[in-house]
């Protein structure tokens, strides 16, 4: 079997990137709904215990697919940072 060409590999990466962005957009839509629900019920905008649980979950998921601890931290913190910003914006409207 012939190895994939760089063009084919780049096309695969492009397809995966599109799926990742779609999933992140869906997650952010749900984050927005969560912020509105928290605001309506008088809950605080952010819970450090929940944040820790999310980071732990990311670490476990990343470990399962052989991503490093550092990579899992980067991924979790980036997504959580965007989520926090969106929730704060909605919460302060």
VENBEL-V102807 format. One record per run of one state. SS is the DSSP state (a for helix, b for strand, c for the rest). FROM is the first residue (numbers start at 1). TO is the last residue. If there is no record, write none. Layout:
ss,from,to
SS,FROM,TO
SS,FROM,TO
This chain:
ss,from,to
c,1,5
a,6,41
c,42,47
a,48,64
c,65,68
a,69,91
c,92,93
